[in-house]
Amino acid sequence: MTTALLFRDDAYLPVAEATVVAADEAGVVLDRTIFYATGGGQPGDTGHLELADGSRLDVSEAVWADAEKTTVRLKLAADAAPPTVGTTVVQHLDWARRYRLMRMHTALHLLSVALPYPVTGGQIGADEGRLDFDVAEGAIDREAATAWVRAAVDADHAVTTEWITDAELEANPGLVKTMKVKPPMGSGRVRLVRIGTDVDLQPCGGTHVKSTAEVGAVHIGKIESKGKINRRVRLRFGDPA
């Protein structure tokens, strides 16, 4: 049982029809979905399923149902009665939340260029995101890094995706910036996200905006020490206070 991942082809699709192929107390599996499943530091999408009678089932989180990450399960409220297999539903994303996550995810890719250090962790939020860097204290210039990211946003670089084989990634280990989280391999190909012609290129399965200009105003907030050579850099929407 494999879910067609519509969000991989069109991250801007907020509504889509689908058929229930499995349903139990753990959640609902559809034959195709616009809901991004939790992974890579990006939270799973929320929203609701619309039934034929106009009623709705709220989706609290989308998660992977299998270790191979081929099937997405939509978690429902604990007291919700799942639809029967074969039911046709209309999926509705919480689009406002998803779009903010897309903007922040793209902004964090830019931050990884502004601060060219190994990445030890990260998390994407609708209001704030963070990356952890393997770098000594005092090495990060907050103002300069913020200015670089904002200039890249203003430059309106195109954000596109492409695919390479597992073998091609293994031959180009420099594409992987994360030290602890490796891109999913084993299916024969790996998805890359490219910003501009040569601003950034790295493996990523998350959702992104089409242009850096869509990110909007961002700035580096707190920089925290998380170890001798580990700095947590928080990126926030808006202008510095």
C-alpha positions as CSV (number, residue, x, y, z in Angstrom):
1,M,0.0,0.0,0.0
2,T,1.6,3.2,-1.2
3,T,0.3,6.7,-1.0
4,A,0.8,9.0,-4.0
5,L,2.5,12.1,-2.6
6,L,0.8,15.0,-4.3
7,F,2.8,17.5,-2.2
8,R,6.0,16.4,-3.8
9,D,4.7,17.5,-7.2
10,D,2.8,20.6,-6.1
11,A,3.4,22.0,-2.7
12,Y,0.7,24.7,-3.4
13,L,-2.2,22.3,-3.7
14,P,-4.5,23.0,-0.8
15,V,-7.5,20.8,-1.7
16,A,-7.7,17.4,-3.4
17,E,-10.0,14.5,-3.6
18,A,-8.9,11.0,-2.5
19,T,-10.2,7.6,-1.6
20,V,-9.8,5.9,1.8
21,V,-7.7,2.7,1.4
22,A,-7.3,1.9,5.1
23,A,-8.8,3.3,8.4
24,D,-8.7,2.3,12.0
25,E,-8.1,3.9,15.4
26,A,-4.5,4.8,14.3
27,G,-5.8,7.0,11.5
28,V,-6.7,7.1,7.9
29,V,-4.7,6.2,4.8
30,L,-5.6,7.7,1.4
31,D,-4.6,6.6,-2.0
32,R,-3.2,10.1,-2.6
33,T,-2.5,13.0,-0.3
34,I,-1.6,16.6,-0.1
35,F,-0.7,16.3,3.6
36,Y,3.1,16.4,4.3
37,A,4.1,13.7,6.8
38,T,6.3,14.7,9.8
39,G,10.0,14.4,8.9
40,G,13.2,16.2,8.2
41,G,12.5,18.7,10.9
42,Q,9.2,19.8,9.3
43,P,6.0,19.1,11.2
44,G,3.3,17.1,9.6
45,D,0.4,19.0,8.1
46,T,-3.0,19.6,9.7
47,G,-6.4,20.3,8.2
48,H,-9.6,18.3,7.7
49,L,-11.3,15.7,5.5
50,E,-14.7,16.6,4.0
51,L,-17.2,13.8,3.6
52,A,-20.0,13.5,1.0
53,D,-22.6,14.7,3.5
54,G,-20.6,17.9,4.2
55,S,-19.4,16.7,7.6
56,R,-15.7,17.0,8.4
57,L,-13.0,15.0,10.2
58,D,-10.2,17.1,11.6
59,V,-6.6,15.9,10.9
60,S,-4.4,16.6,13.8
61,E,-1.1,15.4,12.2
62,A,0.2,13.5,9.1
63,V,2.8,10.9,9.8
64,W,4.6,8.1,8.0
65,A,2.9,4.7,8.5
66,D,5.9,2.7,7.5
67,A,9.7,2.8,7.9
68,E,10.2,3.0,4.2
69,K,8.2,6.3,4.1
70,T,5.9,5.2,1.3
71,T,2.5,5.5,3.1
72,V,1.1,8.5,4.9
73,R,-1.3,8.1,7.8
74,L,-3.6,11.0,8.8
75,K,-4.3,11.1,12.6
76,L,-7.8,12.0,13.6
77,A,-9.2,13.2,16.9
78,A,-9.4,10.5,19.5
79,D,-13.2,10.4,19.5
80,A,-13.6,10.6,15.7
81,A,-15.2,7.7,13.8
82,P,-12.9,6.9,10.8
83,P,-14.5,6.7,7.4
84,T,-15.0,3.3,5.8
85,V,-12.6,1.9,3.2
86,G,-13.6,3.0,-0.3
87,T,-15.1,6.3,0.9
88,T,-14.3,9.4,-1.3
89,V,-13.2,12.4,0.7
90,V,-11.9,15.9,-0.1
91,Q,-8.7,16.9,1.7
92,H,-8.4,20.4,3.0
93,L,-5.0,21.6,4.3
94,D,-4.6,24.2,7.0
95,W,-3.0,26.3,4.2
96,A,-2.0,29.3,6.2
97,R,0.1,27.1,8.5
98,R,1.5,25.0,5.6
99,Y,2.5,28.2,3.7
100,R,4.4,29.6,6.8
101,L,6.2,26.3,7.1
102,M,7.2,26.4,3.5
103,R,8.5,29.9,3.8
104,M,10.5,29.1,7.0
105,H,11.9,25.9,5.5
106,T,13.2,27.8,2.5
107,A,14.6,30.5,4.8
108,L,16.5,27.8,6.8
109,H,18.1,26.6,3.6
110,L,19.4,30.2,3.1
111,L,20.6,30.3,6.7
112,S,22.7,27.2,6.0
113,V,24.4,29.1,3.3
114,A,24.9,32.3,5.3
115,L,26.5,30.1,8.0
116,P,28.6,27.5,6.2
117,Y,29.2,25.2,9.1
118,P,28.1,21.5,9.6
119,V,24.5,21.3,10.7
120,T,23.9,19.1,13.7
121,G,20.1,19.5,14.0
122,G,17.1,21.7,13.1
123,Q,13.4,22.3,13.5
124,I,10.9,24.1,11.3
125,G,8.0,26.0,12.9
126,A,5.3,28.3,11.6
127,D,6.7,31.3,13.6
128,E,10.3,30.3,14.2
129,G,12.8,27.8,12.9
130,R,16.2,26.8,14.1
131,L,19.4,25.2,12.9
132,D,22.2,23.9,15.2
133,F,25.7,24.4,13.9
134,D,29.0,22.7,14.8
135,V,30.9,25.9,15.4
136,A,32.8,27.6,18.2
137,E,31.3,30.4,20.3
138,G,31.7,33.8,18.9
139,A,32.1,32.7,15.3
140,I,28.7,33.8,14.2
141,D,28.1,37.4,13.2
142,R,24.3,37.8,13.8
143,E,23.9,41.0,11.9
144,A,26.0,39.9,8.9
145,A,24.2,36.6,8.6
146,T,20.8,38.2,8.9
147,A,21.8,40.7,6.2
148,W,22.9,37.9,3.9
149,V,19.7,36.0,4.2
150,R,17.6,39.1,3.7
151,A,19.5,40.0,0.6
152,A,19.0,36.5,-0.8
153,V,15.3,36.8,-0.1
154,D,15.1,40.1,-1.8
155,A,17.0,38.7,-4.8
156,D,13.9,36.7,-5.7
157,H,15.9,33.5,-6.5
158,A,13.8,30.6,-8.0
159,V,13.4,27.5,-5.8
160,T,13.3,24.3,-7.8
161,T,13.6,20.6,-7.4
162,E,15.5,17.9,-9.2
163,W,16.5,14.3,-8.7
164,I,19.7,12.4,-8.7
165,T,20.5,8.7,-8.1
166,D,21.7,7.2,-4.8
167,A,25.0,6.6,-6.5
168,E,25.3,10.2,-7.6
169,L,24.7,11.4,-4.0
170,E,27.3,9.0,-2.6
171,A,29.8,10.4,-5.2
172,N,29.0,14.0,-4.0
173,P,28.9,13.8,-0.1
174,G,29.4,17.6,0.1
175,L,25.7,18.0,-0.9
176,V,24.7,16.8,2.5
177,K,25.0,19.5,5.2
178,T,23.5,17.6,8.1
179,M,25.8,15.6,10.3
180,K,23.2,13.4,12.1
181,V,20.3,13.2,9.7
182,K,21.0,11.6,6.3
183,P,18.7,12.0,3.3
184,P,16.5,8.9,2.7
185,M,18.2,6.5,0.3
186,G,17.3,3.1,-1.0
187,S,14.6,3.9,-3.5
188,G,17.2,4.6,-6.2
189,R,16.8,8.3,-6.3
190,V,17.2,11.4,-4.0
191,R,15.3,14.7,-4.3
192,L,17.4,17.9,-4.3
193,V,16.2,21.4,-3.7
194,R,18.0,24.1,-5.6
195,I,17.9,27.8,-4.8
196,G,18.9,30.1,-7.7
197,T,21.5,28.9,-10.2
198,D,24.2,28.4,-7.6
199,V,23.0,29.8,-4.3
200,D,22.3,26.4,-2.7
201,L,21.7,22.7,-3.6
202,Q,21.0,20.0,-1.0
203,P,18.9,16.9,-0.5
204,C,15.5,17.6,1.0
205,G,12.0,16.0,0.9
206,G,10.2,19.0,2.5
207,T,7.9,21.6,1.0
208,H,9.2,24.9,-0.2
209,V,8.1,28.2,-1.8
210,K,8.7,28.8,-5.5
211,S,10.8,31.9,-4.9
212,T,12.9,33.3,-2.1
213,A,10.9,36.6,-2.3
214,E,7.9,34.7,-0.9
215,V,9.9,34.1,2.4
216,G,9.4,37.7,3.4
217,A,11.2,39.5,6.2
218,V,13.2,37.3,8.5
219,H,15.9,37.8,11.1
220,I,18.2,35.8,13.4
221,G,16.9,35.9,16.9
222,K,18.6,34.1,19.8
223,I,21.9,32.3,19.4
224,E,22.2,29.7,22.1
225,S,25.1,27.5,23.3
226,K,24.3,23.8,23.2
227,G,27.7,22.5,23.9
228,K,31.4,23.3,23.5
229,I,31.1,23.7,19.7
230,N,27.4,23.6,19.1
231,R,25.3,26.8,18.5
232,R,21.6,26.9,18.1
233,V,20.5,29.7,15.7
234,R,16.9,30.7,15.8
235,L,15.4,32.3,12.7
236,R,12.2,34.3,13.0
237,F,9.7,36.1,10.7
238,G,9.6,39.9,10.7
239,D,12.2,42.6,11.4
240,P,14.5,42.6,14.4
241,A,12.9,44.2,17.5
